[in-house]
Amino acid sequence: METEKDLVPYYPFLESIMISNKKDGGTIRLQTDSYINIEEREWITWRLEELKKYYRRCKRKHSPYSLEKAQKLISWCEP
């Protein structure tokens, strides 16, 4: 790597750890998946769990499952 521009493709894969010593010069540990993919997976998983909880609650209380209410549960803004 010659300049900081050479590192740009690796930015989403960087962890906040760097190992450095005088002998080897330094090592940066890269993740196998990008930060963007990890966050998106967590976001989708969280929303899916919320929908499952709502479905189970409706089933347990014998109330109808409302798509509009389910959408409001997982939306941060009004559609």
Biopython code that builds the backbone (N, CA, C, O; Angstrom):
import numpy as np
from Bio.PDB.StructureBuilder import StructureBuilder

atoms = [
    (1, "MET", "N", (0.829, -1.162, 0.000)),
    (1, "MET", "CA", (0.000, 0.000, 0.000)),
    (1, "MET", "C", (0.885, 1.240, 0.000)),
    (1, "MET", "O", (1.767, 1.405, 0.843)),
    (2, "GLU", "N", (0.625, 2.086, -0.953)),
    (2, "GLU", "CA", (1.442, 3.295, -1.072)),
    (2, "GLU", "C", (0.767, 4.524, -0.472)),
    (2, "GLU", "O", (1.405, 5.314, 0.225)),
    (3, "THR", "N", (-0.527, 4.679, -0.746)),
    (3, "THR", "CA", (-1.253, 5.847, -0.238)),
    (3, "THR", "C", (-2.519, 5.393, 0.472)),
    (3, "THR", "O", (-2.878, 4.216, 0.433)),
    (4, "GLU", "N", (-3.191, 6.341, 1.123)),
    (4, "GLU", "CA", (-4.434, 6.027, 1.823)),
    (4, "GLU", "C", (-5.522, 5.617, 0.831)),
    (4, "GLU", "O", (-6.412, 4.846, 1.188)),
    (5, "LYS", "N", (-5.470, 6.105, -0.380)),
    (5, "LYS", "CA", (-6.446, 5.734, -1.408)),
    (5, "LYS", "C", (-6.411, 4.234, -1.706)),
    (5, "LYS", "O", (-7.427, 3.655, -2.091)),
    (6, "ASP", "N", (-5.269, 3.617, -1.534)),
    (6, "ASP", "CA", (-5.149, 2.173, -1.753)),
    (6, "ASP", "C", (-5.939, 1.375, -0.721)),
    (6, "ASP", "O", (-6.296, 0.224, -0.973)),
    (7, "LEU", "N", (-6.212, 1.963, 0.422)),
    (7, "LEU", "CA", (-6.920, 1.282, 1.501)),
    (7, "LEU", "C", (-8.434, 1.429, 1.431)),
    (7, "LEU", "O", (-9.149, 0.695, 2.112)),
    (8, "VAL", "N", (-8.936, 2.348, 0.635)),
    (8, "VAL", "CA", (-10.368, 2.637, 0.590)),
    (8, "VAL", "C", (-11.237, 1.392, 0.362)),
    (8, "VAL", "O", (-12.258, 1.264, 1.038)),
    (9, "PRO", "N", (-10.899, 0.472, -0.543)),
    (9, "PRO", "CA", (-11.752, -0.711, -0.718)),
    (9, "PRO", "C", (-11.851, -1.592, 0.531)),
    (9, "PRO", "O", (-12.769, -2.404, 0.647)),
    (10, "TYR", "N", (-10.911, -1.432, 1.460)),
    (10, "TYR", "CA", (-10.899, -2.265, 2.661)),
    (10, "TYR", "C", (-11.595, -1.618, 3.855)),
    (10, "TYR", "O", (-11.765, -2.275, 4.881)),
    (11, "TYR", "N", (-11.998, -0.371, 3.758)),
    (11, "TYR", "CA", (-12.603, 0.340, 4.887)),
    (11, "TYR", "C", (-13.789, -0.391, 5.514)),
    (11, "TYR", "O", (-13.841, -0.483, 6.740)),
    (12, "PRO", "N", (-14.747, -0.918, 4.740)),
    (12, "PRO", "CA", (-15.881, -1.588, 5.385)),
    (12, "PRO", "C", (-15.494, -2.889, 6.101)),
    (12, "PRO", "O", (-16.281, -3.395, 6.902)),
    (13, "PHE", "N", (-14.337, -3.426, 5.841)),
    (13, "PHE", "CA", (-13.907, -4.701, 6.421)),
    (13, "PHE", "C", (-12.965, -4.538, 7.615)),
    (13, "PHE", "O", (-12.545, -5.532, 8.207)),
    (14, "LEU", "N", (-12.636, -3.321, 7.968)),
    (14, "LEU", "CA", (-11.683, -3.088, 9.038)),
    (14, "LEU", "C", (-12.320, -3.282, 10.401)),
    (14, "LEU", "O", (-13.443, -2.842, 10.645)),
    (15, "GLU", "N", (-11.610, -3.926, 11.262)),
    (15, "GLU", "CA", (-11.985, -4.025, 12.667)),
    (15, "GLU", "C", (-11.194, -2.963, 13.414)),
    (15, "GLU", "O", (-10.253, -2.379, 12.877)),
    (16, "SER", "N", (-11.573, -2.728, 14.610)),
    (16, "SER", "CA", (-10.870, -1.709, 15.375)),
    (16, "SER", "C", (-9.705, -2.331, 16.147)),
    (16, "SER", "O", (-9.576, -2.147, 17.357)),
    (17, "ILE", "N", (-8.879, -3.055, 15.436)),
    (17, "ILE", "CA", (-7.707, -3.663, 16.071)),
    (17, "ILE", "C", (-6.528, -3.578, 15.103)),
    (17, "ILE", "O", (-6.659, -3.836, 13.907)),
    (18, "MET", "N", (-5.401, -3.219, 15.645)),
    (18, "MET", "CA", (-4.178, -3.183, 14.861)),
    (18, "MET", "C", (-3.062, -3.697, 15.756)),
    (18, "MET", "O", (-2.933, -3.282, 16.908)),
    (19, "ILE", "N", (-2.281, -4.577, 15.231)),
    (19, "ILE", "CA", (-1.164, -5.141, 15.971)),
    (19, "ILE", "C", (0.116, -4.578, 15.362)),
    (19, "ILE", "O", (0.327, -4.660, 14.152)),
    (20, "SER", "N", (0.941, -4.021, 16.187)),
    (20, "SER", "CA", (2.133, -3.381, 15.661)),
    (20, "SER", "C", (3.328, -3.677, 16.554)),
    (20, "SER", "O", (3.229, -3.702, 17.781)),
    (21, "ASN", "N", (4.449, -3.897, 15.901)),
    (21, "ASN", "CA", (5.716, -4.002, 16.619)),
    (21, "ASN", "C", (6.831, -3.570, 15.675)),
    (21, "ASN", "O", (6.622, -3.443, 14.469)),
    (22, "LYS", "N", (7.997, -3.350, 16.226)),
    (22, "LYS", "CA", (9.100, -2.839, 15.416)),
    (22, "LYS", "C", (9.604, -3.863, 14.406)),
    (22, "LYS", "O", (10.078, -3.499, 13.330)),
    (23, "LYS", "N", (9.500, -5.144, 14.753)),
    (23, "LYS", "CA", (10.040, -6.194, 13.898)),
    (23, "LYS", "C", (9.219, -6.384, 12.620)),
    (23, "LYS", "O", (9.771, -6.386, 11.520)),
    (24, "ASP", "N", (7.890, -6.546, 12.767)),
    (24, "ASP", "CA", (7.036, -6.825, 11.611)),
    (24, "ASP", "C", (6.462, -5.572, 10.957)),
    (24, "ASP", "O", (6.021, -5.635, 9.809)),
    (25, "GLY", "N", (6.455, -4.465, 11.634)),
    (25, "GLY", "CA", (5.933, -3.245, 11.054)),
    (25, "GLY", "C", (4.477, -2.996, 11.427)),
    (25, "GLY", "O", (4.116, -1.854, 11.713)),
    (26, "GLY", "N", (3.639, -4.008, 11.434)),
    (26, "GLY", "CA", (2.256, -3.821, 11.826)),
    (26, "GLY", "C", (1.321, -4.720, 11.051)),
    (26, "GLY", "O", (1.611, -5.112, 9.921)),
    (27, "THR", "N", (0.204, -5.041, 11.660)),
    (27, "THR", "CA", (-0.798, -5.897, 11.046)),
    (27, "THR", "C", (-2.172, -5.310, 11.324)),
    (27, "THR", "O", (-2.473, -4.917, 12.451)),
    (28, "ILE", "N", (-2.985, -5.254, 10.311)),
    (28, "ILE", "CA", (-4.375, -4.832, 10.478)),
    (28, "ILE", "C", (-5.242, -6.042, 10.210)),
    (28, "ILE", "O", (-5.092, -6.713, 9.189)),
    (29, "ARG", "N", (-6.147, -6.318, 11.128)),
    (29, "ARG", "CA", (-7.023, -7.487, 10.997)),
    (29, "ARG", "C", (-8.282, -7.109, 10.226)),
    (29, "ARG", "O", (-8.974, -6.155, 10.582)),
    (30, "LEU", "N", (-8.575, -7.857, 9.173)),
    (30, "LEU", "CA", (-9.765, -7.615, 8.357)),
    (30, "LEU", "C", (-10.849, -8.622, 8.704)),
    (30, "LEU", "O", (-10.569, -9.787, 8.986)),
    (31, "GLN", "N", (-12.094, -8.154, 8.678)),
    (31, "GLN", "CA", (-13.234, -9.035, 8.907)),
    (31, "GLN", "C", (-13.536, -9.796, 7.620)),
    (31, "GLN", "O", (-13.122, -9.386, 6.535)),
    (32, "THR", "N", (-14.253, -10.896, 7.748)),
    (32, "THR", "CA", (-14.625, -11.656, 6.557)),
    (32, "THR", "C", (-15.853, -11.061, 5.884)),
    (32, "THR", "O", (-16.071, -11.281, 4.692)),
    (33, "ASP", "N", (-16.655, -10.313, 6.625)),
    (33, "ASP", "CA", (-17.858, -9.689, 6.083)),
    (33, "ASP", "C", (-17.773, -8.189, 6.347)),
    (33, "ASP", "O", (-17.184, -7.773, 7.345)),
    (34, "SER", "N", (-18.346, -7.379, 5.478)),
    (34, "SER", "CA", (-18.256, -5.939, 5.656)),
    (34, "SER", "C", (-19.160, -5.476, 6.785)),
    (34, "SER", "O", (-20.146, -6.132, 7.121)),
    (35, "TYR", "N", (-18.812, -4.344, 7.362)),
    (35, "TYR", "CA", (-19.594, -3.750, 8.452)),
    (35, "TYR", "C", (-21.028, -3.488, 8.000)),
    (35, "TYR", "O", (-21.969, -3.687, 8.769)),
    (36, "ILE", "N", (-21.193, -3.051, 6.780)),
    (36, "ILE", "CA", (-22.517, -2.755, 6.231)),
    (36, "ILE", "C", (-23.373, -4.011, 6.201)),
    (36, "ILE", "O", (-24.542, -3.964, 6.582)),
    (37, "ASN", "N", (-22.824, -5.120, 5.762)),
    (37, "ASN", "CA", (-23.576, -6.381, 5.731)),
    (37, "ASN", "C", (-23.919, -6.873, 7.130)),
    (37, "ASN", "O", (-25.017, -7.381, 7.356)),
    (38, "ILE", "N", (-23.001, -6.728, 8.061)),
    (38, "ILE", "CA", (-23.244, -7.151, 9.437)),
    (38, "ILE", "C", (-24.389, -6.335, 10.040)),
    (38, "ILE", "O", (-25.304, -6.901, 10.638)),
    (39, "GLU", "N", (-24.344, -5.025, 9.887)),
    (39, "GLU", "CA", (-25.396, -4.164, 10.432)),
    (39, "GLU", "C", (-26.747, -4.445, 9.776)),
    (39, "GLU", "O", (-27.773, -4.470, 10.455)),
    (40, "GLU", "N", (-26.750, -4.653, 8.472)),
    (40, "GLU", "CA", (-28.004, -4.945, 7.771)),
    (40, "GLU", "C", (-28.602, -6.271, 8.259)),
    (40, "GLU", "O", (-29.813, -6.371, 8.455)),
    (41, "ARG", "N", (-27.767, -7.272, 8.450)),
    (41, "ARG", "CA", (-28.235, -8.564, 8.939)),
    (41, "ARG", "C", (-28.842, -8.427, 10.340)),
    (41, "ARG", "O", (-29.893, -9.002, 10.622)),
    (42, "GLU", "N", (-28.182, -7.669, 11.208)),
    (42, "GLU", "CA", (-28.705, -7.449, 12.560)),
    (42, "GLU", "C", (-30.035, -6.695, 12.522)),
    (42, "GLU", "O", (-30.960, -7.022, 13.265)),
    (43, "TRP", "N", (-30.125, -5.696, 11.664)),
    (43, "TRP", "CA", (-31.334, -4.882, 11.528)),
    (43, "TRP", "C", (-32.502, -5.752, 11.061)),
    (43, "TRP", "O", (-33.595, -5.674, 11.623)),
    (44, "ILE", "N", (-32.281, -6.569, 10.051)),
    (44, "ILE", "CA", (-33.333, -7.443, 9.522)),
    (44, "ILE", "C", (-33.738, -8.489, 10.559)),
    (44, "ILE", "O", (-34.924, -8.776, 10.719)),
    (45, "THR", "N", (-32.766, -9.056, 11.261)),
    (45, "THR", "CA", (-33.054, -10.052, 12.288)),
    (45, "THR", "C", (-33.902, -9.451, 13.402)),
    (45, "THR", "O", (-34.859, -10.076, 13.861)),
    (46, "TRP", "N", (-33.558, -8.250, 13.836)),
    (46, "TRP", "CA", (-34.309, -7.583, 14.889)),
    (46, "TRP", "C", (-35.768, -7.361, 14.461)),
    (46, "TRP", "O", (-36.690, -7.620, 15.234)),
    (47, "ARG", "N", (-35.967, -6.888, 13.245)),
    (47, "ARG", "CA", (-37.322, -6.619, 12.753)),
    (47, "ARG", "C", (-38.113, -7.927, 12.595)),
    (47, "ARG", "O", (-39.301, -7.974, 12.913)),
    (48, "LEU", "N", (-37.474, -8.956, 12.117)),
    (48, "LEU", "CA", (-38.132, -10.247, 11.964)),
    (48, "LEU", "C", (-38.579, -10.790, 13.318)),
    (48, "LEU", "O", (-39.682, -11.324, 13.437)),
    (49, "GLU", "N", (-37.738, -10.659, 14.333)),
    (49, "GLU", "CA", (-38.102, -11.098, 15.680)),
    (49, "GLU", "C", (-39.295, -10.314, 16.216)),
    (49, "GLU", "O", (-40.160, -10.884, 16.880)),
    (50, "GLU", "N", (-39.352, -9.024, 15.938)),
    (50, "GLU", "CA", (-40.497, -8.207, 16.354)),
    (50, "GLU", "C", (-41.785, -8.692, 15.693)),
    (50, "GLU", "O", (-42.834, -8.754, 16.334)),
    (51, "LEU", "N", (-41.698, -9.034, 14.413)),
    (51, "LEU", "CA", (-42.876, -9.539, 13.708)),
    (51, "LEU", "C", (-43.322, -10.886, 14.255)),
    (51, "LEU", "O", (-44.519, -11.144, 14.381)),
    (52, "LYS", "N", (-42.359, -11.748, 14.579)),
    (52, "LYS", "CA", (-42.692, -13.051, 15.160)),
    (52, "LYS", "C", (-43.385, -12.886, 16.510)),
    (52, "LYS", "O", (-44.361, -13.579, 16.798)),
    (53, "LYS", "N", (-42.876, -11.960, 17.343)),
    (53, "LYS", "CA", (-43.496, -11.711, 18.644)),
    (53, "LYS", "C", (-44.931, -11.236, 18.469)),
    (53, "LYS", "O", (-45.826, -11.688, 19.182)),
    (54, "TYR", "N", (-45.154, -10.327, 17.527)),
    (54, "TYR", "CA", (-46.502, -9.808, 17.278)),
    (54, "TYR", "C", (-47.428, -10.929, 16.799)),
    (54, "TYR", "O", (-48.573, -11.019, 17.243)),
    (55, "TYR", "N", (-46.939, -11.780, 15.901)),
    (55, "TYR", "CA", (-47.743, -12.894, 15.400)),
    (55, "TYR", "C", (-48.126, -13.851, 16.539)),
    (55, "TYR", "O", (-49.279, -14.266, 16.653)),
    (56, "ARG", "N", (-47.141, -14.190, 17.374)),
    (56, "ARG", "CA", (-47.422, -15.093, 18.495)),
    (56, "ARG", "C", (-48.420, -14.484, 19.475)),
    (56, "ARG", "O", (-49.283, -15.183, 20.006)),
    (57, "ARG", "N", (-48.295, -13.166, 19.715)),
    (57, "ARG", "CA", (-49.224, -12.484, 20.609)),
    (57, "ARG", "C", (-50.639, -12.530, 20.047)),
    (57, "ARG", "O", (-51.591, -12.770, 20.789)),
    (58, "CYS", "N", (-50.785, -12.303, 18.751)),
    (58, "CYS", "CA", (-52.100, -12.369, 18.117)),
    (58, "CYS", "C", (-52.682, -13.777, 18.210)),
    (58, "CYS", "O", (-53.868, -13.953, 18.490)),
    (59, "LYS", "N", (-51.848, -14.756, 17.976)),
    (59, "LYS", "CA", (-52.295, -16.143, 18.035)),
    (59, "LYS", "C", (-52.719, -16.526, 19.452)),
    (59, "LYS", "O", (-53.730, -17.200, 19.646)),
    (60, "ARG", "N", (-51.934, -16.088, 20.441)),
    (60, "ARG", "CA", (-52.220, -16.412, 21.835)),
    (60, "ARG", "C", (-53.515, -15.743, 22.316)),
    (60, "ARG", "O", (-54.276, -16.338, 23.079)),
    (61, "LYS", "N", (-53.760, -14.514, 21.871)),
    (61, "LYS", "CA", (-54.950, -13.770, 22.301)),
    (61, "LYS", "C", (-56.143, -13.974, 21.363)),
    (61, "LYS", "O", (-57.213, -13.406, 21.577)),
    (62, "HIS", "N", (-55.947, -14.790, 20.327)),
    (62, "HIS", "CA", (-56.996, -15.073, 19.335)),
    (62, "HIS", "C", (-57.515, -13.781, 18.683)),
    (62, "HIS", "O", (-58.714, -13.623, 18.453)),
    (63, "SER", "N", (-56.598, -12.880, 18.396)),
    (63, "SER", "CA", (-56.961, -11.641, 17.706)),
    (63, "SER", "C", (-56.433, -11.692, 16.275)),
    (63, "SER", "O", (-55.466, -12.403, 15.999)),
    (64, "PRO", "N", (-57.050, -10.955, 15.370)),
    (64, "PRO", "CA", (-56.604, -10.994, 13.970)),
    (64, "PRO", "C", (-55.231, -10.335, 13.788)),
    (64, "PRO", "O", (-54.894, -9.358, 14.457)),
    (65, "TYR", "N", (-54.467, -10.890, 12.878)),
    (65, "TYR", "CA", (-53.146, -10.355, 12.545)),
    (65, "TYR", "C", (-53.341, -9.226, 11.551)),
    (65, "TYR", "O", (-53.892, -9.443, 10.471)),
    (66, "SER", "N", (-52.901, -8.034, 11.893)),
    (66, "SER", "CA", (-53.073, -6.864, 11.037)),
    (66, "SER", "C", (-51.736, -6.495, 10.392)),
    (66, "SER", "O", (-50.758, -6.235, 11.093)),
    (67, "LEU", "N", (-51.697, -6.475, 9.080)),
    (67, "LEU", "CA", (-50.461, -6.103, 8.381)),
    (67, "LEU", "C", (-50.092, -4.650, 8.661)),
    (67, "LEU", "O", (-48.912, -4.317, 8.772)),
    (68, "GLU", "N", (-51.099, -3.784, 8.773)),
    (68, "GLU", "CA", (-50.828, -2.373, 9.051)),
    (68, "GLU", "C", (-50.175, -2.190, 10.422)),
    (68, "GLU", "O", (-49.223, -1.424, 10.568)),
    (69, "LYS", "N", (-50.696, -2.900, 11.420)),
    (69, "LYS", "CA", (-50.116, -2.802, 12.754)),
    (69, "LYS", "C", (-48.713, -3.405, 12.781)),
    (69, "LYS", "O", (-47.815, -2.871, 13.433)),
    (70, "ALA", "N", (-48.532, -4.502, 12.083)),
    (70, "ALA", "CA", (-47.208, -5.130, 12.011)),
    (70, "ALA", "C", (-46.203, -4.179, 11.362)),
    (70, "ALA", "O", (-45.059, -4.081, 11.804)),
    (71, "GLN", "N", (-46.633, -3.488, 10.324)),
    (71, "GLN", "CA", (-45.736, -2.539, 9.657)),
    (71, "GLN", "C", (-45.375, -1.386, 10.596)),
    (71, "GLN", "O", (-44.230, -0.935, 10.610)),
    (72, "LYS", "N", (-46.339, -0.910, 11.376)),
    (72, "LYS", "CA", (-46.052, 0.175, 12.330)),
    (72, "LYS", "C", (-45.072, -0.263, 13.404)),
    (72, "LYS", "O", (-44.273, 0.541, 13.883)),
    (73, "LEU", "N", (-45.130, -1.530, 13.784)),
    (73, "LEU", "CA", (-44.219, -2.044, 14.803)),
    (73, "LEU", "C", (-42.754, -1.981, 14.368)),
    (73, "LEU", "O", (-41.872, -1.728, 15.189)),
    (74, "ILE", "N", (-42.497, -2.207, 13.096)),
    (74, "ILE", "CA", (-41.111, -2.286, 12.628)),
    (74, "ILE", "C", (-40.656, -1.048, 11.875)),
    (74, "ILE", "O", (-39.485, -0.954, 11.507)),
    (75, "SER", "N", (-41.558, -0.090, 11.633)),
    (75, "SER", "CA", (-41.191, 1.116, 10.895)),
    (75, "SER", "C", (-40.811, 2.241, 11.855)),
    (75, "SER", "O", (-41.464, 2.443, 12.879)),
    (76, "TRP", "N", (-39.778, 2.947, 11.523)),
    (76, "TRP", "CA", (-39.382, 4.100, 12.325)),
    (76, "TRP", "C", (-40.048, 5.370, 11.823)),
    (76, "TRP", "O", (-40.121, 6.370, 12.538)),
    (77, "CYS", "N", (-40.523, 5.324, 10.610)),
    (77, "CYS", "CA", (-41.221, 6.477, 10.054)),
    (77, "CYS", "C", (-42.540, 6.014, 9.441)),
    (77, "CYS", "O", (-42.691, 4.846, 9.084)),
    (78, "GLU", "N", (-43.465, 6.913, 9.327)),
    (78, "GLU", "CA", (-44.768, 6.571, 8.757)),
    (78, "GLU", "C", (-44.641, 6.368, 7.246)),
    (78, "GLU", "O", (-43.952, 7.138, 6.576)),
    (79, "PRO", "N", (-45.297, 5.341, 6.704)),
    (79, "PRO", "CA", (-45.208, 5.110, 5.252)),
    (79, "PRO", "C", (-45.971, 6.147, 4.460)),
    (79, "PRO", "O", (-45.993, 6.091, 3.231)),
]
sb = StructureBuilder()
sb.init_structure("model")
sb.init_model(0)
sb.init_chain("A")
sb.init_seg("    ")
for serial, (resi, resn, name, xyz) in enumerate(atoms, 1):
    if name == "N":
        sb.init_residue(resn, " ", resi, " ")
    sb.init_atom(name, np.array(xyz, "f"), 0.0, 1.0, " ", f" {name:<3s}", serial, name[0])
structure = sb.get_structure()
